[in-house]
């Protein structure tokens, strides 16, 4: 079965969204100290599944959801043409 392993709530949300025309909200990210980039990527992957975002639209969709420092960071790396899977590799490391 194609939906095997998915949470029933996700299936109901998908059905509701399909019937009402509601699109899930794109997760936003500011790059603040308390935000976990890997958690954000997981949320984005779940969003892509629910919203049925095509692979070639993932990065353009996410770049619109970046705010503050994350948007500045994106401005410096977008010329590299990262894919959604490579974005975590490009994030800046904190030196303590």
Jmol script that loads the backbone (N, CA, C; Angstrom):
load data "model"
ATOM      1  N   UNK A   1       0.828  -1.188   0.000  1.00  0.00           N
ATOM      2  CA  UNK A   1       0.000   0.000   0.000  1.00  0.00           C
ATOM      3  C   UNK A   1       0.871   1.250   0.000  1.00  0.00           C
ATOM      4  N   UNK A   2       0.480   2.234  -0.749  1.00  0.00           N
ATOM      5  CA  UNK A   2       1.278   3.452  -0.870  1.00  0.00           C
ATOM      6  C   UNK A   2       1.300   4.266   0.418  1.00  0.00           C
ATOM      7  N   UNK A   3       0.226   4.261   1.183  1.00  0.00           N
ATOM      8  CA  UNK A   3       0.153   5.068   2.398  1.00  0.00           C
ATOM      9  C   UNK A   3       0.597   4.321   3.641  1.00  0.00           C
ATOM     10  N   UNK A   4       1.063   3.104   3.480  1.00  0.00           N
ATOM     11  CA  UNK A   4       1.474   2.311   4.624  1.00  0.00           C
ATOM     12  C   UNK A   4       2.632   2.997   5.342  1.00  0.00           C
ATOM     13  N   UNK A   5       2.542   3.066   6.674  1.00  0.00           N
ATOM     14  CA  UNK A   5       3.606   3.693   7.443  1.00  0.00           C
ATOM     15  C   UNK A   5       3.378   5.164   7.718  1.00  0.00           C
ATOM     16  N   UNK A   6       2.388   5.764   7.093  1.00  0.00           N
ATOM     17  CA  UNK A   6       2.093   7.177   7.346  1.00  0.00           C
ATOM     18  C   UNK A   6       1.088   7.291   8.479  1.00  0.00           C
ATOM     19  N   UNK A   7       1.207   8.326   9.251  1.00  0.00           N
ATOM     20  CA  UNK A   7       0.293   8.548  10.367  1.00  0.00           C
ATOM     21  C   UNK A   7      -1.108   8.846   9.844  1.00  0.00           C
ATOM     22  N   UNK A   8      -2.138   8.294  10.495  1.00  0.00           N
ATOM     23  CA  UNK A   8      -3.512   8.556  10.050  1.00  0.00           C
ATOM     24  C   UNK A   8      -3.851  10.043  10.004  1.00  0.00           C
ATOM     25  N   UNK A   9      -3.318  10.822  10.960  1.00  0.00           N
ATOM     26  CA  UNK A   9      -3.595  12.252  10.963  1.00  0.00           C
ATOM     27  C   UNK A   9      -3.072  12.909   9.694  1.00  0.00           C
ATOM     28  N   UNK A  10      -1.886  12.503   9.235  1.00  0.00           N
ATOM     29  CA  UNK A  10      -1.339  13.051   7.993  1.00  0.00           C
ATOM     30  C   UNK A  10      -2.260  12.756   6.823  1.00  0.00           C
ATOM     31  N   UNK A  11      -2.812  11.552   6.796  1.00  0.00           N
ATOM     32  CA  UNK A  11      -3.712  11.174   5.707  1.00  0.00           C
ATOM     33  C   UNK A  11      -4.981  12.022   5.739  1.00  0.00           C
ATOM     34  N   UNK A  12      -5.525  12.263   6.932  1.00  0.00           N
ATOM     35  CA  UNK A  12      -6.720  13.093   7.045  1.00  0.00           C
ATOM     36  C   UNK A  12      -6.425  14.530   6.650  1.00  0.00           C
ATOM     37  N   UNK A  13      -5.272  15.054   7.069  1.00  0.00           N
ATOM     38  CA  UNK A  13      -4.897  16.416   6.688  1.00  0.00           C
ATOM     39  C   UNK A  13      -4.760  16.528   5.180  1.00  0.00           C
ATOM     40  N   UNK A  14      -4.161  15.524   4.568  1.00  0.00           N
ATOM     41  CA  UNK A  14      -3.995  15.531   3.117  1.00  0.00           C
ATOM     42  C   UNK A  14      -5.349  15.523   2.421  1.00  0.00           C
ATOM     43  N   UNK A  15      -6.274  14.698   2.902  1.00  0.00           N
ATOM     44  CA  UNK A  15      -7.615  14.643   2.325  1.00  0.00           C
ATOM     45  C   UNK A  15      -8.331  15.976   2.512  1.00  0.00           C
ATOM     46  N   UNK A  16      -8.269  16.525   3.726  1.00  0.00           N
ATOM     47  CA  UNK A  16      -8.907  17.817   3.988  1.00  0.00           C
ATOM     48  C   UNK A  16      -8.350  18.900   3.073  1.00  0.00           C
ATOM     49  N   UNK A  17      -7.039  18.941   2.949  1.00  0.00           N
ATOM     50  CA  UNK A  17      -6.406  19.950   2.104  1.00  0.00           C
ATOM     51  C   UNK A  17      -6.804  19.787   0.648  1.00  0.00           C
ATOM     52  N   UNK A  18      -6.892  18.548   0.183  1.00  0.00           N
ATOM     53  CA  UNK A  18      -7.288  18.292  -1.201  1.00  0.00           C
ATOM     54  C   UNK A  18      -8.725  18.743  -1.444  1.00  0.00           C
ATOM     55  N   UNK A  19      -9.602  18.495  -0.486  1.00  0.00           N
ATOM     56  CA  UNK A  19     -11.014  18.848  -0.648  1.00  0.00           C
ATOM     57  C   UNK A  19     -11.274  20.339  -0.494  1.00  0.00           C
ATOM     58  N   UNK A  20     -10.512  21.000   0.346  1.00  0.00           N
ATOM     59  CA  UNK A  20     -10.756  22.421   0.612  1.00  0.00           C
ATOM     60  C   UNK A  20      -9.829  23.348  -0.162  1.00  0.00           C
ATOM     61  N   UNK A  21      -8.826  22.792  -0.802  1.00  0.00           N
ATOM     62  CA  UNK A  21      -7.877  23.617  -1.535  1.00  0.00           C
ATOM     63  C   UNK A  21      -6.858  24.298  -0.640  1.00  0.00           C
ATOM     64  N   UNK A  22      -6.795  23.882   0.627  1.00  0.00           N
ATOM     65  CA  UNK A  22      -5.832  24.466   1.567  1.00  0.00           C
ATOM     66  C   UNK A  22      -4.457  23.861   1.317  1.00  0.00           C
ATOM     67  N   UNK A  23      -3.469  24.720   1.236  1.00  0.00           N
ATOM     68  CA  UNK A  23      -2.098  24.250   1.070  1.00  0.00           C
ATOM     69  C   UNK A  23      -1.382  24.395   2.414  1.00  0.00           C
ATOM     70  N   UNK A  24      -0.622  23.391   2.813  1.00  0.00           N
ATOM     71  CA  UNK A  24       0.118  23.503   4.078  1.00  0.00           C
ATOM     72  C   UNK A  24       1.046  24.720   4.069  1.00  0.00           C
ATOM     73  N   UNK A  25       1.267  25.280   5.239  1.00  0.00           N
ATOM     74  CA  UNK A  25       2.124  26.459   5.382  1.00  0.00           C
ATOM     75  C   UNK A  25       3.588  26.037   5.319  1.00  0.00           C
ATOM     76  N   UNK A  26       4.361  26.745   4.500  1.00  0.00           N
ATOM     77  CA  UNK A  26       5.790  26.474   4.389  1.00  0.00           C
ATOM     78  C   UNK A  26       6.473  26.823   5.708  1.00  0.00           C
ATOM     79  N   UNK A  27       7.253  25.897   6.273  1.00  0.00           N
ATOM     80  CA  UNK A  27       7.961  26.213   7.518  1.00  0.00           C
ATOM     81  C   UNK A  27       8.969  27.339   7.282  1.00  0.00           C
ATOM     82  N   UNK A  28       9.057  28.257   8.225  1.00  0.00           N
ATOM     83  CA  UNK A  28      10.026  29.349   8.081  1.00  0.00           C
ATOM     84  C   UNK A  28      11.224  29.098   8.991  1.00  0.00           C
ATOM     85  N   UNK A  29      12.316  29.778   8.680  1.00  0.00           N
ATOM     86  CA  UNK A  29      13.559  29.602   9.430  1.00  0.00           C
ATOM     87  C   UNK A  29      14.302  30.921   9.437  1.00  0.00           C
ATOM     88  N   UNK A  30      14.763  31.334  10.637  1.00  0.00           N
ATOM     89  CA  UNK A  30      15.491  32.596  10.761  1.00  0.00           C
ATOM     90  C   UNK A  30      16.971  32.419  11.029  1.00  0.00           C
ATOM     91  N   UNK A  31      17.381  31.218  11.421  1.00  0.00           N
ATOM     92  CA  UNK A  31      18.784  30.987  11.727  1.00  0.00           C
ATOM     93  C   UNK A  31      19.180  31.440  13.116  1.00  0.00           C
ATOM     94  N   UNK A  32      18.206  31.552  14.010  1.00  0.00           N
ATOM     95  CA  UNK A  32      18.491  31.963  15.383  1.00  0.00           C
ATOM     96  C   UNK A  32      19.162  30.827  16.143  1.00  0.00           C
ATOM     97  N   UNK A  33      19.860  31.174  17.226  1.00  0.00           N
ATOM     98  CA  UNK A  33      20.615  30.181  17.998  1.00  0.00           C
ATOM     99  C   UNK A  33      19.769  29.013  18.482  1.00  0.00           C
ATOM    100  N   UNK A  34      18.530  29.262  18.863  1.00  0.00           N
ATOM    101  CA  UNK A  34      17.688  28.193  19.407  1.00  0.00           C
ATOM    102  C   UNK A  34      17.066  27.304  18.323  1.00  0.00           C
ATOM    103  N   UNK A  35      17.201  27.671  17.061  1.00  0.00           N
ATOM    104  CA  UNK A  35      16.621  26.886  15.972  1.00  0.00           C
ATOM    105  C   UNK A  35      17.602  25.805  15.519  1.00  0.00           C
ATOM    106  N   UNK A  36      17.102  24.607  15.353  1.00  0.00           N
ATOM    107  CA  UNK A  36      17.919  23.480  14.907  1.00  0.00           C
ATOM    108  C   UNK A  36      17.744  23.305  13.398  1.00  0.00           C
ATOM    109  N   UNK A  37      18.784  23.560  12.605  1.00  0.00           N
ATOM    110  CA  UNK A  37      18.663  23.442  11.149  1.00  0.00           C
ATOM    111  C   UNK A  37      18.248  22.044  10.690  1.00  0.00           C
ATOM    112  N   UNK A  38      18.734  21.016  11.361  1.00  0.00           N
ATOM    113  CA  UNK A  38      18.368  19.654  10.956  1.00  0.00           C
ATOM    114  C   UNK A  38      16.899  19.375  11.242  1.00  0.00           C
ATOM    115  N   UNK A  39      16.385  19.905  12.348  1.00  0.00           N
ATOM    116  CA  UNK A  39      14.959  19.778  12.651  1.00  0.00           C
ATOM    117  C   UNK A  39      14.146  20.518  11.590  1.00  0.00           C
ATOM    118  N   UNK A  40      14.634  21.674  11.177  1.00  0.00           N
ATOM    119  CA  UNK A  40      13.955  22.445  10.138  1.00  0.00           C
ATOM    120  C   UNK A  40      13.892  21.656   8.828  1.00  0.00           C
ATOM    121  N   UNK A  41      14.979  21.023   8.449  1.00  0.00           N
ATOM    122  CA  UNK A  41      14.990  20.224   7.219  1.00  0.00           C
ATOM    123  C   UNK A  41      13.981  19.082   7.327  1.00  0.00           C
ATOM    124  N   UNK A  42      13.895  18.443   8.497  1.00  0.00           N
ATOM    125  CA  UNK A  42      12.894  17.375   8.692  1.00  0.00           C
ATOM    126  C   UNK A  42      11.476  17.919   8.527  1.00  0.00           C
ATOM    127  N   UNK A  43      11.213  19.086   9.091  1.00  0.00           N
ATOM    128  CA  UNK A  43       9.894  19.708   8.944  1.00  0.00           C
ATOM    129  C   UNK A  43       9.612  20.018   7.476  1.00  0.00           C
ATOM    130  N   UNK A  44      10.644  20.458   6.773  1.00  0.00           N
ATOM    131  CA  UNK A  44      10.482  20.769   5.353  1.00  0.00           C
ATOM    132  C   UNK A  44      10.173  19.519   4.544  1.00  0.00           C
ATOM    133  N   UNK A  45      10.864  18.433   4.832  1.00  0.00           N
ATOM    134  CA  UNK A  45      10.600  17.183   4.111  1.00  0.00           C
ATOM    135  C   UNK A  45       9.155  16.741   4.332  1.00  0.00           C
ATOM    136  N   UNK A  46       8.660  16.875   5.569  1.00  0.00           N
ATOM    137  CA  UNK A  46       7.258  16.535   5.850  1.00  0.00           C
ATOM    138  C   UNK A  46       6.330  17.474   5.082  1.00  0.00           C
ATOM    139  N   UNK A  47       6.684  18.756   5.032  1.00  0.00           N
ATOM    140  CA  UNK A  47       5.894  19.725   4.277  1.00  0.00           C
ATOM    141  C   UNK A  47       5.857  19.363   2.797  1.00  0.00           C
ATOM    142  N   UNK A  48       7.019  19.007   2.237  1.00  0.00           N
ATOM    143  CA  UNK A  48       7.069  18.652   0.815  1.00  0.00           C
ATOM    144  C   UNK A  48       6.149  17.481   0.504  1.00  0.00           C
ATOM    145  N   UNK A  49       6.119  16.519   1.403  1.00  0.00           N
ATOM    146  CA  UNK A  49       5.257  15.354   1.208  1.00  0.00           C
ATOM    147  C   UNK A  49       3.792  15.767   1.250  1.00  0.00           C
ATOM    148  N   UNK A  50       3.424  16.529   2.287  1.00  0.00           N
ATOM    149  CA  UNK A  50       2.022  16.941   2.423  1.00  0.00           C
ATOM    150  C   UNK A  50       1.580  17.837   1.279  1.00  0.00           C
ATOM    151  N   UNK A  51       2.454  18.761   0.869  1.00  0.00           N
ATOM    152  CA  UNK A  51       2.102  19.725  -0.173  1.00  0.00           C
ATOM    153  C   UNK A  51       2.374  19.202  -1.578  1.00  0.00           C
ATOM    154  N   UNK A  52       2.995  18.018  -1.653  1.00  0.00           N
ATOM    155  CA  UNK A  52       3.337  17.402  -2.948  1.00  0.00           C
ATOM    156  C   UNK A  52       4.187  18.335  -3.816  1.00  0.00           C
ATOM    157  N   UNK A  53       5.260  18.810  -3.228  1.00  0.00           N
ATOM    158  CA  UNK A  53       6.192  19.700  -3.921  1.00  0.00           C
ATOM    159  C   UNK A  53       7.154  18.854  -4.747  1.00  0.00           C
ATOM    160  N   UNK A  54       7.290  19.185  -6.026  1.00  0.00           N
ATOM    161  CA  UNK A  54       8.224  18.472  -6.901  1.00  0.00           C
ATOM    162  C   UNK A  54       9.662  18.770  -6.488  1.00  0.00           C
ATOM    163  N   UNK A  55      10.547  17.824  -6.770  1.00  0.00           N
ATOM    164  CA  UNK A  55      11.961  17.946  -6.390  1.00  0.00           C
ATOM    165  C   UNK A  55      12.567  19.260  -6.876  1.00  0.00           C
ATOM    166  N   UNK A  56      12.279  19.651  -8.115  1.00  0.00           N
ATOM    167  CA  UNK A  56      12.881  20.866  -8.669  1.00  0.00           C
ATOM    168  C   UNK A  56      12.300  22.152  -8.071  1.00  0.00           C
ATOM    169  N   UNK A  57      11.249  22.044  -7.279  1.00  0.00           N
ATOM    170  CA  UNK A  57      10.643  23.215  -6.650  1.00  0.00           C
ATOM    171  C   UNK A  57      10.952  23.341  -5.163  1.00  0.00           C
ATOM    172  N   UNK A  58      11.659  22.366  -4.612  1.00  0.00           N
ATOM    173  CA  UNK A  58      11.924  22.375  -3.173  1.00  0.00           C
ATOM    174  C   UNK A  58      12.785  23.555  -2.736  1.00  0.00           C
ATOM    175  N   UNK A  59      13.914  23.749  -3.369  1.00  0.00           N
ATOM    176  CA  UNK A  59      14.804  24.844  -2.968  1.00  0.00           C
ATOM    177  C   UNK A  59      14.148  26.203  -3.211  1.00  0.00           C
ATOM    178  N   UNK A  60      13.545  26.453  -4.383  1.00  0.00           N
ATOM    179  CA  UNK A  60      12.873  27.752  -4.558  1.00  0.00           C
ATOM    180  C   UNK A  60      11.760  27.998  -3.539  1.00  0.00           C
ATOM    181  N   UNK A  61      11.048  26.946  -3.166  1.00  0.00           N
ATOM    182  CA  UNK A  61       9.987  27.088  -2.165  1.00  0.00           C
ATOM    183  C   UNK A  61      10.576  27.485  -0.822  1.00  0.00           C
ATOM    184  N   UNK A  62      11.657  26.828  -0.427  1.00  0.00           N
ATOM    185  CA  UNK A  62      12.260  27.116   0.875  1.00  0.00           C
ATOM    186  C   UNK A  62      12.942  28.472   0.929  1.00  0.00           C
ATOM    187  N   UNK A  63      13.555  28.897  -0.153  1.00  0.00           N
ATOM    188  CA  UNK A  63      14.265  30.170  -0.083  1.00  0.00           C
ATOM    189  C   UNK A  63      13.298  31.312   0.205  1.00  0.00           C
ATOM    190  N   UNK A  64      12.040  31.159  -0.170  1.00  0.00           N
ATOM    191  CA  UNK A  64      11.043  32.181   0.135  1.00  0.00           C
ATOM    192  C   UNK A  64      10.665  32.192   1.615  1.00  0.00           C
ATOM    193  N   UNK A  65      10.938  31.097   2.336  1.00  0.00           N
ATOM    194  CA  UNK A  65      10.566  30.986   3.750  1.00  0.00           C
ATOM    195  C   UNK A  65      11.698  31.380   4.691  1.00  0.00           C
ATOM    196  N   UNK A  66      12.859  31.708   4.150  1.00  0.00           N
ATOM    197  CA  UNK A  66      13.985  32.103   4.999  1.00  0.00           C
ATOM    198  C   UNK A  66      13.817  33.548   5.449  1.00  0.00           C
ATOM    199  N   UNK A  67      14.169  33.807   6.694  1.00  0.00           N
ATOM    200  CA  UNK A  67      14.032  35.136   7.284  1.00  0.00           C
ATOM    201  C   UNK A  67      15.352  35.539   7.946  1.00  0.00           C
ATOM    202  N   UNK A  68      15.537  36.825   8.126  1.00  0.00           N
ATOM    203  CA  UNK A  68      16.663  37.358   8.899  1.00  0.00           C
ATOM    204  C   UNK A  68      18.027  36.842   8.476  1.00  0.00           C
ATOM    205  N   UNK A  69      18.771  36.322   9.472  1.00  0.00           N
ATOM    206  CA  UNK A  69      20.127  35.831   9.230  1.00  0.00           C
ATOM    207  C   UNK A  69      20.148  34.677   8.232  1.00  0.00           C
ATOM    208  N   UNK A  70      19.125  33.850   8.262  1.00  0.00           N
ATOM    209  CA  UNK A  70      19.074  32.722   7.329  1.00  0.00           C
ATOM    210  C   UNK A  70      18.974  33.223   5.890  1.00  0.00           C
ATOM    211  N   UNK A  71      18.228  34.293   5.676  1.00  0.00           N
ATOM    212  CA  UNK A  71      18.109  34.863   4.324  1.00  0.00           C
ATOM    213  C   UNK A  71      19.453  35.436   3.871  1.00  0.00           C
ATOM    214  N   UNK A  72      20.170  36.094   4.794  1.00  0.00           N
ATOM    215  CA  UNK A  72      21.500  36.627   4.453  1.00  0.00           C
ATOM    216  C   UNK A  72      22.444  35.483   4.087  1.00  0.00           C
ATOM    217  N   UNK A  73      22.426  34.425   4.912  1.00  0.00           N
ATOM    218  CA  UNK A  73      23.268  33.253   4.645  1.00  0.00           C
ATOM    219  C   UNK A  73      22.942  32.677   3.278  1.00  0.00           C
ATOM    220  N   UNK A  74      21.658  32.551   2.974  1.00  0.00           N
ATOM    221  CA  UNK A  74      21.248  31.984   1.696  1.00  0.00           C
ATOM    222  C   UNK A  74      21.784  32.824   0.533  1.00  0.00           C
ATOM    223  N   UNK A  75      21.794  34.134   0.693  1.00  0.00           N
ATOM    224  CA  UNK A  75      22.295  35.009  -0.358  1.00  0.00           C
ATOM    225  C   UNK A  75      23.743  34.722  -0.725  1.00  0.00           C
ATOM    226  N   UNK A  76      24.521  34.214   0.237  1.00  0.00           N
ATOM    227  CA  UNK A  76      25.927  33.928  -0.047  1.00  0.00           C
ATOM    228  C   UNK A  76      26.150  32.557  -0.676  1.00  0.00           C
ATOM    229  N   UNK A  77      25.230  31.610  -0.466  1.00  0.00           N
ATOM    230  CA  UNK A  77      25.473  30.263  -1.000  1.00  0.00           C
ATOM    231  C   UNK A  77      24.591  29.882  -2.182  1.00  0.00           C
ATOM    232  N   UNK A  78      23.579  30.671  -2.477  1.00  0.00           N
ATOM    233  CA  UNK A  78      22.651  30.253  -3.538  1.00  0.00           C
ATOM    234  C   UNK A  78      23.321  30.142  -4.900  1.00  0.00           C
ATOM    235  N   UNK A  79      24.405  30.869  -5.112  1.00  0.00           N
ATOM    236  CA  UNK A  79      25.112  30.780  -6.390  1.00  0.00           C
ATOM    237  C   UNK A  79      25.725  29.397  -6.602  1.00  0.00           C
ATOM    238  N   UNK A  80      25.892  28.644  -5.505  1.00  0.00           N
ATOM    239  CA  UNK A  80      26.446  27.292  -5.612  1.00  0.00           C
ATOM    240  C   UNK A  80      25.422  26.292  -6.133  1.00  0.00           C
ATOM    241  N   UNK A  81      24.148  26.702  -6.145  1.00  0.00           N
ATOM    242  CA  UNK A  81      23.092  25.829  -6.635  1.00  0.00           C
ATOM    243  C   UNK A  81      22.873  24.590  -5.794  1.00  0.00           C
ATOM    244  N   UNK A  82      22.791  24.734  -4.460  1.00  0.00           N
ATOM    245  CA  UNK A  82      22.629  23.546  -3.623  1.00  0.00           C
ATOM    246  C   UNK A  82      21.266  22.889  -3.807  1.00  0.00           C
ATOM    247  N   UNK A  83      21.251  21.574  -3.660  1.00  0.00           N
ATOM    248  CA  UNK A  83      19.991  20.844  -3.654  1.00  0.00           C
ATOM    249  C   UNK A  83      19.504  20.797  -2.216  1.00  0.00           C
ATOM    250  N   UNK A  84      18.267  20.394  -2.020  1.00  0.00           N
ATOM    251  CA  UNK A  84      17.711  20.340  -0.669  1.00  0.00           C
ATOM    252  C   UNK A  84      18.510  19.399   0.220  1.00  0.00           C
ATOM    253  N   UNK A  85      19.040  18.332  -0.323  1.00  0.00           N
ATOM    254  CA  UNK A  85      19.797  17.367   0.471  1.00  0.00           C
ATOM    255  C   UNK A  85      21.171  17.912   0.871  1.00  0.00           C
ATOM    256  N   UNK A  86      21.706  18.852   0.115  1.00  0.00           N
ATOM    257  CA  UNK A  86      23.043  19.373   0.405  1.00  0.00           C
ATOM    258  C   UNK A  86      23.019  20.632   1.253  1.00  0.00           C
ATOM    259  N   UNK A  87      21.864  21.212   1.484  1.00  0.00           N
ATOM    260  CA  UNK A  87      21.798  22.443   2.268  1.00  0.00           C
ATOM    261  C   UNK A  87      22.411  22.282   3.653  1.00  0.00           C
ATOM    262  N   UNK A  88      22.135  21.193   4.395  1.00  0.00           N
ATOM    263  CA  UNK A  88      22.767  21.079   5.721  1.00  0.00           C
ATOM    264  C   UNK A  88      24.292  21.095   5.674  1.00  0.00           C
ATOM    265  N   UNK A  89      24.878  20.644   4.581  1.00  0.00           N
ATOM    266  CA  UNK A  89      26.337  20.632   4.456  1.00  0.00           C
ATOM    267  C   UNK A  89      26.905  22.036   4.308  1.00  0.00           C
ATOM    268  N   UNK A  90      26.087  22.977   3.871  1.00  0.00           N
ATOM    269  CA  UNK A  90      26.581  24.322   3.587  1.00  0.00           C
ATOM    270  C   UNK A  90      26.366  25.294   4.730  1.00  0.00           C
ATOM    271  N   UNK A  91      25.718  24.847   5.793  1.00  0.00           N
ATOM    272  CA  UNK A  91      25.427  25.787   6.880  1.00  0.00           C
ATOM    273  C   UNK A  91      26.713  26.153   7.614  1.00  0.00           C
ATOM    274  N   UNK A  92      26.762  27.371   8.125  1.00  0.00           N
ATOM    275  CA  UNK A  92      27.966  27.800   8.840  1.00  0.00           C
ATOM    276  C   UNK A  92      28.118  27.062  10.164  1.00  0.00           C
ATOM    277  N   UNK A  93      29.354  26.796  10.535  1.00  0.00           N
ATOM    278  CA  UNK A  93      29.641  26.147  11.822  1.00  0.00           C
ATOM    279  C   UNK A  93      29.921  27.232  12.848  1.00  0.00           C
ATOM    280  N   UNK A  94      29.452  27.021  14.053  1.00  0.00           N
ATOM    281  CA  UNK A  94      29.717  27.978  15.124  1.00  0.00           C
ATOM    282  C   UNK A  94      31.026  27.615  15.799  1.00  0.00           C
ATOM    283  N   UNK A  95      31.836  28.617  16.057  1.00  0.00           N
ATOM    284  CA  UNK A  95      33.098  28.417  16.765  1.00  0.00           C
ATOM    285  C   UNK A  95      32.902  28.944  18.174  1.00  0.00           C
ATOM    286  N   UNK A  96      33.181  28.102  19.161  1.00  0.00           N
ATOM    287  CA  UNK A  96      32.982  28.526  20.551  1.00  0.00           C
ATOM    288  C   UNK A  96      34.293  28.624  21.268  1.00  0.00           C
TER     289      UNK A  96
END
end "model"
wireframe off; spacefill off
backbone 0.3
color backbone group
